[in-house]
């Protein structure tokens, strides 16, 4: 996959493409004016030269027009190709830069935009799911940890950070991002959310820790989530768009819901969407 660029880099590319297009069009217009000026300053036709729209055609000794010289169109052709190329670059860069900006920002409980440098509590709003997110072990093993709803003593759960794939400061809807617990992890895995393979016992795909931040591509597709609108609130979605080379049949998309066993409520792919709000952490 091609390397992701920052918004500032994309704007610089857009500016450079516009400048290139402006210079190219100026050269075309300047060349046209220069040609008209030369044509208007030409001397009156002589018996040995007949002026035509394609240039001067020399007459033979008999007075008949000789063979027309082939005009040199290489400069004009190169100029036109440069203009077409500049238009293409301008279109592609502006499409990428402006397309991301049209996505609405995600807002917290105070109506402020989510910031990738801040920490938040993700609090579900359903009456039976009012607790935030926590980490816990399952299947009789301590590591890796899995994401579950917090116990009653920790109703807000653990703080999280968001890292959008494009490196933007503002977290926006429908944008691939990493979610990371802001905690000291006792396991060797990083506290970054990732979607685990299908569990053989339950048939569920649990969200666990052990992902990594950044490095979008085929090897990291399970680490990317999205935030989507759900009425006046939000929901978490797994539908990574960071792998353009992956096979279509391997693509998996769905809302994140809750799977309940005899021990806890675990975050999984599928089921009833878990609707959340974001509460910014204040010291």
Secondary structure, 3 states (H helix, E strand, C coil): CCCCCCHHHHHHHHHHHHHHHHHHHHHHHHHHHHHHHHHHCCCCCCCCEEEECCEEEEECCCCCECCCCCCCCHHHHHHHHHHHHHHHHHHHHHHHHHHHHCCCECECCCCCECECCCCEEEEECCCCCCCCEEEEEECCEEEEEEEEECCHHHCCECCEEEEECCCCCECECCCCEEEEECCCCCCCCCCEEEEEEECCCCCCEEEEECCCCCCCCHHHHHHCEEEEEECCEEEEEECCCCCCCCCHHHCCCEEEEEEECCCCEEEEECCCCCEEEEEECCC
